[in-house]
Amino acid sequence: MIAENPLILHNMPVLVQYENVQIRNRFMRKIYTTLTIQIMITYIIFRIILSLPLKQREELSKSIILILTTALLTIIFIGLAIFERTNYPRNLIYLILLSFFEALTLSFSLASISQPSIVKTAFKLTAGIFGLLTMFTFQNRFSIDRISTIFFISFLELLLIIFVSILNPYDFYIYPGYYVILMISIVIFCFYIVFDTVRVLDSLNEDEWVLAVIILYFDFLRLFMKILELLSYLAKKNK
């Protein structure tokens, strides 16, 4: 009976996990179509900024006002996207704009990097890992409690390594300690992606797909930054 779902009795929005297959599929299409557009916009902006001459890129990376302005605009459009999350097409426009300004913020911050190819490689690796984790999560539905336990253990390991690095910072960065902390950080951010993918399916209703897009987009960027940090570390170590 329909009455088995308590949300319907109180005329509350029905969570996606309780909806029929068509609605769930539509919900996921909205999320991943928009997310793909955001990731493509971000990559295009990275390519444009990093293709500039090094001198111009260094000037951009030193412009604190420019970086703060784009960061502030990102925050504004996040707020607008959340506020207008049920109003199409305004919600989609705000999502695209927040992606545009967030991509500019990161591009300006990374503009002075000596090897732009590392950024492109990190981005492609992140896209591949993100896609694989998403498909893996859909085919192997986990409980949030189980993922939370694994995440907590990984987080404790990371804290332990950070504590060791504080006690002996010089040896930590020269020897494998820094590499280990980066690898564990990447694993943790991968768990974030799995955790949030499960969470958006279990705790949001169909009209809240915008929130899911924002959560997963920033999960993608966090993983990208850690992979970029790892590749940069390995490049410096191999010089």
Buried (B, 14 or more C-beta within 10 A) or exposed (E): EEEEEEEEEEEEEBBBEBBEEEBBEBBBEBBBEBBEBBBEBBBEBBBEBBEBEEEEBBBBBEBEEBBEBBBEBBEBBBEBBBEBBEEEEBBBBBBBBBBBBBBBBBBBBBBBBEEBEBBBBBBEBBBEBBEEBBEBBEEEEBEBEEBEEBBEEBBEBBEEBBEBBEEEEEEBEEEEBBBBBBBBBBBBBBBBBBBBBBBBBBBBBBBBBBBBBBBBBBBBBBBBBBBBBBBBBEBEEEE
